[in-house]
Amino acid sequence: MGNKLYVGNLPFTATNESLTDAFASCGTVRSAKIITDRDSGRSKGFGFVEMSSSEEAQAGIDKFNGADWEGRPMTVNEAKPQAPRDNRGGSRW
């Protein structure tokens, strides 16, 4: 198992700091990042947490998957590698 976790169904009030604080109860948090909309800057309701070991990551899954955060049941599982993206740019002449 890897050290990076996907955390979904977050409340829109969650911050990188509150995510770090929550997962710190499971071990050392290397990074925590809530994904935001490029244009509006608003949270997209999910993020990623990187723990210092796979054991700590598993503890985070065990503790927070399905746990309530401001009335929303979180989804926490191992992050999958990002799939390659198609060229999304405009046509080039």
MMTF fields as JSON, N, C-alpha, C and O atoms, coordinates in Angstrom:
{
  "mmtfVersion": "1.0.0",
  "mmtfProducer": "UNKNOWN",
  "numBonds": 371,
  "numAtoms": 372,
  "numGroups": 93,
  "numChains": 1,
  "numModels": 1,
  "chainsPerModel": [1],
  "groupsPerChain": [93],
  "chainIdList": ["A"],
  "bondAtomList": [4, 2, 8, 6, 12, 10, 16, 14, 20, 18, 24, 22, 28, 26, 32, 30, 36, 34, 40, 38, 44, 42, 48, 46, 52, 50, 56, 54, 60, 58, 64, 62, 68, 66, 72, 70, 76, 74, 80, 78, 84, 82, 88, 86, 92, 90, 96, 94, 100, 98, 104, 102, 108, 106, 112, 110, 116, 114, 120, 118, 124, 122, 128, 126, 132, 130, 136, 134, 140, 138, 144, 142, 148, 146, 152, 150, 156, 154, 160, 158, 164, 162, 168, 166, 172, 170, 176, 174, 180, 178, 184, 182, 188, 186, 192, 190, 196, 194, 200, 198, 204, 202, 208, 206, 212, 210, 216, 214, 220, 218, 224, 222, 228, 226, 232, 230, 236, 234, 240, 238, 244, 242, 248, 246, 252, 250, 256, 254, 260, 258, 264, 262, 268, 266, 272, 270, 276, 274, 280, 278, 284, 282, 288, 286, 292, 290, 296, 294, 300, 298, 304, 302, 308, 306, 312, 310, 316, 314, 320, 318, 324, 322, 328, 326, 332, 330, 336, 334, 340, 338, 344, 342, 348, 346, 352, 350, 356, 354, 360, 358, 364, 362, 368, 366],
  "bondOrderList": [1, 1, 1, 1, 1, 1, 1, 1, 1, 1, 1, 1, 1, 1, 1, 1, 1, 1, 1, 1, 1, 1, 1, 1, 1, 1, 1, 1, 1, 1, 1, 1, 1, 1, 1, 1, 1, 1, 1, 1, 1, 1, 1, 1, 1, 1, 1, 1, 1, 1, 1, 1, 1, 1, 1, 1, 1, 1, 1, 1, 1, 1, 1, 1, 1, 1, 1, 1, 1, 1, 1, 1, 1, 1, 1, 1, 1, 1, 1, 1, 1, 1, 1, 1, 1, 1, 1, 1, 1, 1, 1, 1],
  "groupList": [{"groupName": "MET", "atomNameList": ["N", "CA", "C", "O"], "elementList": ["N", "C", "C", "O"], "formalChargeList": [0, 0, 0, 0], "bondAtomList": [1, 0, 2, 1, 3, 2], "bondOrderList": [1, 1, 2], "singleLetterCode": "M", "chemCompType": "L-PEPTIDE LINKING"}, {"groupName": "GLY", "atomNameList": ["N", "CA", "C", "O"], "elementList": ["N", "C", "C", "O"], "formalChargeList": [0, 0, 0, 0], "bondAtomList": [1, 0, 2, 1, 3, 2], "bondOrderList": [1, 1, 2], "singleLetterCode": "G", "chemCompType": "PEPTIDE LINKING"}, {"groupName": "ASN", "atomNameList": ["N", "CA", "C", "O"], "elementList": ["N", "C", "C", "O"], "formalChargeList": [0, 0, 0, 0], "bondAtomList": [1, 0, 2, 1, 3, 2], "bondOrderList": [1, 1, 2], "singleLetterCode": "N", "chemCompType": "L-PEPTIDE LINKING"}, {"groupName": "LYS", "atomNameList": ["N", "CA", "C", "O"], "elementList": ["N", "C", "C", "O"], "formalChargeList": [0, 0, 0, 0], "bondAtomList": [1, 0, 2, 1, 3, 2], "bondOrderList": [1, 1, 2], "singleLetterCode": "K", "chemCompType": "L-PEPTIDE LINKING"}, {"groupName": "LEU", "atomNameList": ["N", "CA", "C", "O"], "elementList": ["N", "C", "C", "O"], "formalChargeList": [0, 0, 0, 0], "bondAtomList": [1, 0, 2, 1, 3, 2], "bondOrderList": [1, 1, 2], "singleLetterCode": "L", "chemCompType": "L-PEPTIDE LINKING"}, {"groupName": "TYR", "atomNameList": ["N", "CA", "C", "O"], "elementList": ["N", "C", "C", "O"], "formalChargeList": [0, 0, 0, 0], "bondAtomList": [1, 0, 2, 1, 3, 2], "bondOrderList": [1, 1, 2], "singleLetterCode": "Y", "chemCompType": "L-PEPTIDE LINKING"}, {"groupName": "VAL", "atomNameList": ["N", "CA", "C", "O"], "elementList": ["N", "C", "C", "O"], "formalChargeList": [0, 0, 0, 0], "bondAtomList": [1, 0, 2, 1, 3, 2], "bondOrderList": [1, 1, 2], "singleLetterCode": "V", "chemCompType": "L-PEPTIDE LINKING"}, {"groupName": "PRO", "atomNameList": ["N", "CA", "C", "O"], "elementList": ["N", "C", "C", "O"], "formalChargeList": [0, 0, 0, 0], "bondAtomList": [1, 0, 2, 1, 3, 2], "bondOrderList": [1, 1, 2], "singleLetterCode": "P", "chemCompType": "L-PEPTIDE LINKING"}, {"groupName": "PHE", "atomNameList": ["N", "CA", "C", "O"], "elementList": ["N", "C", "C", "O"], "formalChargeList": [0, 0, 0, 0], "bondAtomList": [1, 0, 2, 1, 3, 2], "bondOrderList": [1, 1, 2], "singleLetterCode": "F", "chemCompType": "L-PEPTIDE LINKING"}, {"groupName": "THR", "atomNameList": ["N", "CA", "C", "O"], "elementList": ["N", "C", "C", "O"], "formalChargeList": [0, 0, 0, 0], "bondAtomList": [1, 0, 2, 1, 3, 2], "bondOrderList": [1, 1, 2], "singleLetterCode": "T", "chemCompType": "L-PEPTIDE LINKING"}, {"groupName": "ALA", "atomNameList": ["N", "CA", "C", "O"], "elementList": ["N", "C", "C", "O"], "formalChargeList": [0, 0, 0, 0], "bondAtomList": [1, 0, 2, 1, 3, 2], "bondOrderList": [1, 1, 2], "singleLetterCode": "A", "chemCompType": "L-PEPTIDE LINKING"}, {"groupName": "GLU", "atomNameList": ["N", "CA", "C", "O"], "elementList": ["N", "C", "C", "O"], "formalChargeList": [0, 0, 0, 0], "bondAtomList": [1, 0, 2, 1, 3, 2], "bondOrderList": [1, 1, 2], "singleLetterCode": "E", "chemCompType": "L-PEPTIDE LINKING"}, {"groupName": "SER", "atomNameList": ["N", "CA", "C", "O"], "elementList": ["N", "C", "C", "O"], "formalChargeList": [0, 0, 0, 0], "bondAtomList": [1, 0, 2, 1, 3, 2], "bondOrderList": [1, 1, 2], "singleLetterCode": "S", "chemCompType": "L-PEPTIDE LINKING"}, {"groupName": "ASP", "atomNameList": ["N", "CA", "C", "O"], "elementList": ["N", "C", "C", "O"], "formalChargeList": [0, 0, 0, 0], "bondAtomList": [1, 0, 2, 1, 3, 2], "bondOrderList": [1, 1, 2], "singleLetterCode": "D", "chemCompType": "L-PEPTIDE LINKING"}, {"groupName": "CYS", "atomNameList": ["N", "CA", "C", "O"], "elementList": ["N", "C", "C", "O"], "formalChargeList": [0, 0, 0, 0], "bondAtomList": [1, 0, 2, 1, 3, 2], "bondOrderList": [1, 1, 2], "singleLetterCode": "C", "chemCompType": "L-PEPTIDE LINKING"}, {"groupName": "ARG", "atomNameList": ["N", "CA", "C", "O"], "elementList": ["N", "C", "C", "O"], "formalChargeList": [0, 0, 0, 0], "bondAtomList": [1, 0, 2, 1, 3, 2], "bondOrderList": [1, 1, 2], "singleLetterCode": "R", "chemCompType": "L-PEPTIDE LINKING"}, {"groupName": "ILE", "atomNameList": ["N", "CA", "C", "O"], "elementList": ["N", "C", "C", "O"], "formalChargeList": [0, 0, 0, 0], "bondAtomList": [1, 0, 2, 1, 3, 2], "bondOrderList": [1, 1, 2], "singleLetterCode": "I", "chemCompType": "L-PEPTIDE LINKING"}, {"groupName": "GLN", "atomNameList": ["N", "CA", "C", "O"], "elementList": ["N", "C", "C", "O"], "formalChargeList": [0, 0, 0, 0], "bondAtomList": [1, 0, 2, 1, 3, 2], "bondOrderList": [1, 1, 2], "singleLetterCode": "Q", "chemCompType": "L-PEPTIDE LINKING"}, {"groupName": "TRP", "atomNameList": ["N", "CA", "C", "O"], "elementList": ["N", "C", "C", "O"], "formalChargeList": [0, 0, 0, 0], "bondAtomList": [1, 0, 2, 1, 3, 2], "bondOrderList": [1, 1, 2], "singleLetterCode": "W", "chemCompType": "L-PEPTIDE LINKING"}],
  "groupTypeList": [0, 1, 2, 3, 4, 5, 6, 1, 2, 4, 7, 8, 9, 10, 9, 2, 11, 12, 4, 9, 13, 10, 8, 10, 12, 14, 1, 9, 6, 15, 12, 10, 3, 16, 16, 9, 13, 15, 13, 12, 1, 15, 12, 3, 1, 8, 1, 8, 6, 11, 0, 12, 12, 12, 11, 11, 10, 17, 10, 1, 16, 13, 3, 8, 2, 1, 10, 13, 18, 11, 1, 15, 7, 0, 9, 6, 2, 11, 10, 3, 7, 17, 10, 7, 15, 13, 2, 15, 1, 1, 12, 15, 18],
  "groupIdList": [1, 2, 3, 4, 5, 6, 7, 8, 9, 10, 11, 12, 13, 14, 15, 16, 17, 18, 19, 20, 21, 22, 23, 24, 25, 26, 27, 28, 29, 30, 31, 32, 33, 34, 35, 36, 37, 38, 39, 40, 41, 42, 43, 44, 45, 46, 47, 48, 49, 50, 51, 52, 53, 54, 55, 56, 57, 58, 59, 60, 61, 62, 63, 64, 65, 66, 67, 68, 69, 70, 71, 72, 73, 74, 75, 76, 77, 78, 79, 80, 81, 82, 83, 84, 85, 86, 87, 88, 89, 90, 91, 92, 93],
  "secStructList": [7, 7, 1, 3, 3, 3, 3, 3, 1, 7, 7, 6, 6, 7, 7, 2, 2, 2, 2, 2, 2, 2, 2, 4, 4, 4, 1, 7, 3, 3, 3, 3, 3, 3, 3, 3, 7, 6, 6, 6, 7, 7, 3, 3, 3, 3, 3, 3, 3, 3, 3, 1, 1, 2, 2, 2, 2, 2, 2, 2, 2, 2, 2, 2, 6, 6, 7, 3, 3, 6, 6, 3, 3, 7, 3, 3, 3, 3, 7, 7, 7, 7, 7, 7, 7, 7, 7, 7, 1, 7, 7, 7, 7],
  "xCoordList": [0.835, 0.0, 0.883, 1.955, 0.417, 1.156, 0.847, 0.089, 1.446, 1.283, 0.276, -0.091, -0.182, -1.035, -2.493, -2.837, -3.345, -4.76, -5.617, -5.323, -6.68, -7.727, -8.759, -9.159, -9.189, -10.198, -11.332, -11.161, -12.488, -13.61, -14.781, -14.828, -15.726, -16.948, -16.645, -17.286, -15.658, -15.301, -16.286, -16.821, -16.526, -17.346, -16.571, -15.34, -17.294, -16.633, -15.928, -15.183, -16.153, -15.472, -14.115, -13.348, -13.812, -12.54, -11.378, -11.484, -10.262, -9.055, -7.899, -8.006, -6.798, -5.603, -5.178, -4.762, -5.289, -4.873, -5.794, -5.323, -7.106, -8.028, -7.877, -8.049, -7.558, -7.314, -6.047, -6.018, -5.01, -3.76, -4.009, -3.556, -4.731, -5.005, -5.783, -5.49, -6.774, -7.581, -6.73, -6.799, -5.931, -5.156, -3.921, -3.324, -3.523, -2.375, -2.633, -1.692, -3.904, -4.215, -3.837, -3.825, -3.529, -3.142, -1.654, -1.17, -0.916, 0.523, 1.01, 0.335, 2.192, 2.817, 2.259, 2.322, 1.718, 1.171, 2.267, 2.732, 2.679, 3.686, 3.077, 3.691, 1.86, 1.187, -0.308, -0.759, -1.062, -2.521, -2.947, -2.611, -3.688, -4.072, -5.518, -5.884, -6.337, -7.707, -7.687, -7.094, -8.323, -8.333, -9.39, -10.53, -8.989, -9.886, -10.122, -9.317, -11.235, -11.571, -10.61, -10.339, -10.106, -9.115, -9.662, -8.953, -10.913, -11.486, -12.031, -11.758, -12.802, -13.46, -12.64, -12.841, -11.719, -10.942, -11.677, -11.128, -12.935, -13.714, -13.254, -12.78, -13.406, -13.089, -13.959, -15.137, -13.364, -14.13, -14.685, -15.377, -14.391, -14.943, -14.116, -14.576, -12.876, -11.996, -10.557, -10.241, -9.702, -8.3, -7.438, -7.91, -6.175, -5.212, -4.39, -4.034, -4.095, -3.263, -2.142, -2.388, -0.914, 0.222, 0.75, 1.158, 0.734, 1.23, 2.685, 3.165, 3.388, 4.805, 5.062, 6.181, 4.05, 4.235, 2.923, 1.848, 3.029, 1.821, 0.965, -0.256, 1.593, 0.832, -0.021, -1.178, 0.553, -0.204, -1.318, -2.407, -1.039, -2.071, -3.232, -4.393, -2.931, -3.987, -4.776, -5.992, -4.088, -4.783, -5.741, -6.836, -5.336, -6.204, -7.444, -8.544, -7.265, -8.407, -9.346, -10.557, -8.771, -9.588, -10.372, -11.524, -9.75, -10.391, -11.404, -12.468, -11.085, -11.891, -12.815, -13.736, -12.611, -13.515, -14.915, -15.12, -15.872, -17.242, -17.501, -18.644, -16.434, -16.597, -17.285, -17.116, -18.055, -18.809, -17.937, -17.268, -17.95, -17.295, -18.317, -18.604, -18.859, -19.882, -21.073, -21.572, -21.504, -22.684, -22.426, -23.371, -21.177, -20.849, -19.984, -18.933, -20.397, -19.566, -18.391, -18.582, -17.193, -15.992, -15.735, -16.082, -15.123, -14.621, -13.106, -12.526, -12.465, -11.007, -10.488, -10.871, -9.609, -8.967, -7.616, -7.249, -6.888, -5.571, -5.726, -6.556, -4.922, -4.982, -4.422, -3.411, -5.086, -4.619, -3.796, -4.046, -2.822, -2.038, -2.944, -3.912, -2.62, -3.414, -3.262, -2.15, -4.387, -4.373, -3.836, -4.055, -3.135, -2.652, -3.823, -4.867, -3.644, -4.712, -4.492, -3.36, -5.587, -5.511, -5.079, -5.237, -4.534, -4.177, -5.454, -6.307, -5.587, -6.818, -6.706, -7.64, -5.567, -5.386, -6.12, -6.637, -6.159, -6.796, -5.955, -4.819, -6.518, -5.777, -4.638, -4.755, -3.569, -2.405, -2.225, -2.213, -2.087, -1.952, -0.529, -0.219],
  "yCoordList": [-1.178, 0.0, 1.245, 1.266, 2.265, 3.527, 4.412, 4.041, 5.58, 6.524, 7.622, 8.389, 7.715, 8.813, 8.37, 7.314, 9.197, 8.882, 9.875, 11.069, 9.361, 10.191, 10.413, 9.462, 11.648, 11.97, 12.697, 13.828, 12.045, 12.615, 12.953, 12.567, 13.686, 14.123, 15.023, 14.933, 15.884, 16.835, 17.999, 18.367, 18.578, 19.791, 20.921, 20.946, 21.844, 22.923, 23.905, 24.767, 23.787, 24.643, 24.08, 24.763, 22.841, 22.215, 22.963, 23.452, 23.032, 23.698, 22.703, 21.628, 23.071, 22.227, 22.002, 20.905, 23.054, 22.964, 22.04, 21.236, 22.156, 21.293, 19.838, 18.932, 19.604, 18.246, 17.681, 16.527, 18.5, 18.086, 17.755, 16.723, 18.632, 18.425, 17.138, 16.406, 16.858, 15.656, 14.399, 13.499, 14.327, 13.116, 13.001, 11.927, 14.072, 14.013, 13.058, 12.576, 12.783, 11.829, 10.401, 9.513, 10.174, 8.837, 8.708, 7.618, 9.81, 9.767, 11.074, 12.1, 11.021, 12.206, 12.476, 11.62, 13.659, 14.067, 14.806, 15.859, 14.25, 14.92, 16.08, 17.139, 15.876, 16.948, 16.692, 15.55, 17.765, 17.681, 18.795, 19.96, 18.434, 19.422, 19.201, 18.123, 20.234, 20.204, 20.763, 21.813, 20.075, 20.478, 21.569, 21.433, 22.643, 23.771, 24.004, 23.618, 24.638, 25.001, 26.078, 27.049, 25.899, 26.819, 28.234, 29.21, 28.341, 29.663, 30.355, 31.534, 29.621, 30.253, 30.17, 30.972, 29.21, 29.034, 28.26, 28.027, 27.854, 27.092, 25.633, 25.078, 25.042, 23.633, 22.779, 23.069, 21.723, 20.757, 19.637, 18.748, 19.67, 18.685, 17.431, 16.446, 17.462, 16.317, 16.808, 17.943, 15.917, 16.281, 15.045, 13.914, 15.278, 14.202, 14.448, 15.584, 13.367, 13.432, 12.426, 11.27, 12.863, 11.954, 11.75, 12.697, 10.486, 10.125, 9.677, 9.43, 9.571, 9.22, 7.728, 7.335, 6.885, 5.442, 4.81, 5.382, 3.641, 2.938, 2.495, 2.391, 2.233, 1.86, 3.036, 2.856, 4.236, 5.421, 5.715, 6.144, 5.481, 5.671, 4.709, 5.104, 3.46, 2.484, 2.89, 2.706, 3.437, 3.916, 5.052, 5.138, 5.922, 7.004, 6.479, 6.991, 5.454, 4.83, 4.221, 4.438, 3.455, 2.778, 3.763, 3.508, 4.884, 5.845, 6.743, 7.028, 7.192, 8.24, 7.797, 8.538, 6.618, 6.201, 5.994, 5.135, 6.785, 6.728, 7.621, 7.764, 8.232, 9.104, 10.406, 10.893, 10.951, 12.178, 13.41, 13.532, 14.323, 15.618, 16.659, 16.798, 17.384, 18.399, 17.842, 18.471, 16.655, 16.055, 15.323, 14.868, 15.201, 14.507, 13.292, 13.431, 12.101, 10.906, 10.898, 10.823, 10.976, 11.022, 9.687, 8.629, 9.758, 8.587, 8.678, 9.65, 7.677, 7.691, 6.352, 5.295, 6.411, 5.198, 5.546, 6.716, 4.517, 4.742, 5.483, 5.12, 6.521, 7.294, 6.461, 5.775, 6.532, 5.847, 6.829, 8.034, 6.329, 7.248, 7.955, 7.379, 9.193, 9.968, 9.377, 9.117, 9.17, 8.624, 9.672, 10.868, 9.233, 10.206, 10.937, 10.342, 12.196, 13.004, 13.142, 13.181, 13.214, 13.525, 14.973, 15.776, 15.293, 16.678, 17.5, 17.336, 18.375, 19.137, 20.556, 21.35, 20.859, 22.198, 22.387, 21.435, 23.608, 23.904, 23.36, 22.931, 23.385, 22.871, 23.819, 25.035, 23.257, 24.048, 23.915, 22.809, 25.027, 25.014, 25.0, 24.988],
  "zCoordList": [0.0, 0.0, 0.0, 0.605, -0.68, -0.731, 0.459, 1.356, 0.448, 1.547, 1.231, 2.121, -0.029, -0.437, -0.435, -0.967, 0.175, 0.319, -0.444, -0.491, -1.04, -1.619, -0.517, 0.154, -0.324, 0.687, -0.03, -0.486, -0.128, -0.856, 0.045, 1.213, -0.531, 0.132, 1.333, 2.38, 1.149, 2.207, 2.215, 1.169, 3.387, 3.415, 2.728, 2.758, 2.119, 1.391, 2.319, 1.853, 3.62, 4.593, 5.015, 5.693, 4.621, 5.003, 4.342, 3.217, 5.083, 4.58, 4.604, 5.193, 3.963, 4.005, 5.458, 5.831, 6.27, 7.673, 8.473, 9.278, 8.251, 9.007, 8.579, 9.395, 7.309, 6.831, 7.469, 7.896, 7.529, 8.186, 9.649, 10.144, 10.338, 11.765, 12.009, 12.954, 11.162, 11.341, 11.182, 12.019, 10.123, 9.853, 10.73, 10.801, 11.398, 12.308, 13.467, 14.099, 13.748, 14.82, 14.432, 15.284, 13.161, 12.682, 12.434, 12.128, 12.561, 12.319, 11.724, 11.803, 11.127, 10.552, 9.162, 8.279, 8.978, 7.685, 6.925, 7.363, 5.78, 4.951, 4.183, 4.052, 3.671, 2.946, 2.94, 3.031, 2.831, 2.711, 1.781, 1.995, 0.75, -0.263, -0.677, -1.146, -0.498, -0.987, -2.404, -2.65, -3.32, -4.718, -4.906, -4.462, -5.566, -5.769, -7.258, -8.105, -7.544, -8.911, -9.398, -8.692, -10.591, -11.136, -11.292, -11.046, -11.697, -11.965, -10.719, -10.49, -9.914, -8.762, -7.476, -6.564, -7.392, -6.172, -5.087, -4.01, -5.367, -4.382, -4.335, -5.326, -3.175, -3.002, -3.91, -4.116, -4.45, -5.247, -4.367, -4.864, -3.076, -2.149, -1.988, -1.411, -2.503, -2.293, -2.217, -2.573, -1.742, -1.626, -1.451, -1.578, -1.159, -0.989, 0.264, 0.578, 0.972, 2.17, 1.988, 1.645, 2.217, 2.158, 3.567, 4.238, 4.006, 5.327, 5.21, 4.104, 6.326, 6.281, 6.114, 5.781, 6.337, 6.134, 5.683, 5.86, 5.11, 4.661, 5.851, 5.73, 6.994, 8.186, 8.664, 9.044, 8.642, 9.037, 8.039, 8.421, 6.756, 5.736, 5.975, 5.867, 6.296, 6.573, 7.816, 7.871, 8.804, 10.005, 9.65, 10.207, 8.727, 8.272, 7.569, 7.772, 6.74, 6.059, 7.087, 7.047, 8.009, 9.028, 9.882, 10.232, 10.216, 11.109, 10.398, 10.948, 9.181, 8.558, 7.432, 7.089, 6.838, 5.767, 6.343, 7.2, 5.868, 6.371, 7.569, 8.003, 8.116, 9.284, 8.876, 7.758, 9.796, 9.545, 9.766, 10.792, 8.792, 8.942, 8.501, 7.312, 9.469, 9.247, 8.454, 7.521, 8.853, 8.241, 6.933, 6.288, 6.533, 5.281, 5.577, 6.204, 5.141, 5.353, 4.373, 3.16, 4.908, 4.064, 3.39, 3.914, 2.224, 1.52, 1.562, 1.078, 2.135, 2.23, 1.727, 2.228, 0.728, 0.238, -0.369, -0.475, -0.762, -1.344, -2.667, -3.502, -2.846, -4.085, -5.223, -5.072, -6.35, -7.544, -8.373, -8.33, -9.122, -9.962, -10.963, -11.46, -11.248, -12.195, -13.587, -14.049, -14.245, -15.599, -16.562, -16.367, -17.598, -18.579, -19.231, -19.499, -19.474, -20.056, -21.553, -22.036, -22.264, -23.682, -23.823, -22.904, -24.984, -25.244, -25.239, -26.112, -24.266, -24.1, -24.644, -24.539, -25.219, -25.759, -27.068, -27.652, -27.515, -28.79, -29.935, -29.739, -31.109, -32.261, -32.596, -32.443, -33.041, -33.43, -34.926, -35.466, -35.581, -37.04, -37.435, -38.627]
}
